[in-house]
Every structure is written in C-alpha cells, then in structure tokens.
C-alpha cells in the first residue's frame, strides 16, 4: 500500500505532457492558470510523498527498497529519451535554443533529484549488507545512466547474496 506513494515520482517526468493535455481541456484564457497550478501542486506533492514513503519504509527490507527505486528509474527512461530528443531538435533549430535546452536540463535535474532521493534512502539501508557497492551506487545516483546501472548491479548482487546466505 505504501508503494502507492511512489506514483507522484513515477509520473513526475511526464508532468509537462499531462499538464498540456489538462490545459487543452479548458478554455484558452484559463488553460495557462490550470497548467501552472497543476505543475506547482504536483511539484509539491512529489517530495512530500517521497518523505512519507521513506518514513513508512524505514523498517522494510533493503532489497525491496532497491527494487522499488530501480523500477522508478526504469519508468523514467522514456521521459529522458523524449527530453533528449527535444533538446537535440531545439539545438538543430537554433530558434529559442538556449532557454529551451536550459529548461529541459533543469527539468531532468529535478526528476533525477526526486527519484534519487528514494534510491539514496534504499542504499543507506543497504549499506550494512554491501558497503563498497552501496557507496559506489550512492555516488552514481547523481549521474544520468550510471544510477540505473548501479542500482541494477546492486539489486542483482544483493538478491544473489540473500540466496547464498540463507542456504
């Protein structure tokens, strides 16, 4: 049930598309206001849900938390690809390039921060099980692509260690 609190962080990278769709449902004069309110409310709800999830999950198994963080990161991959493609298109077009690219970079960094907060929490809980790998994965959480790879490697190793310890 507490994993439902991860829905805002899962949806967050797709927030701009959802806001545009929501804005199209309203008349043109109030659509920007609805879009702005939607973005602000979602941007406030995401860290609050992350904090509540971490508080409720403080006694959970670290492997389950690593898996949840890994799945959140996997769901974000299509959004990162779309943002990258838009950035490349903006760079090719040259018109309004710098502001758009800076906005996309900022948005990606915010998404990375929100998803990495869950990953950092999971890795902090896992540090007792695998110190060196957890520290390396912790450092990787703040770099695109390295975060997903490090979580996957740590999850596989932790899963295999759990099997060998219990036998």
Secondary structure, DSSP 8 states (H G I E B T S, - for coil): -GGGGGHHHHHGGGHHHHHHHHHHTS-HHHHHHHHHHHHHHHHHHHHHHHHHHHHHTTTS-HHHHHHHHHHHHHHHHHHHHHHHHHHHHHHHH-TTHHHHHHHHHHHHHHHHHHHHHHHHHHHHHHTTT-HHHHHHHHHHTTSTTHHHHHHHHHHHHHHHHHHHHH-
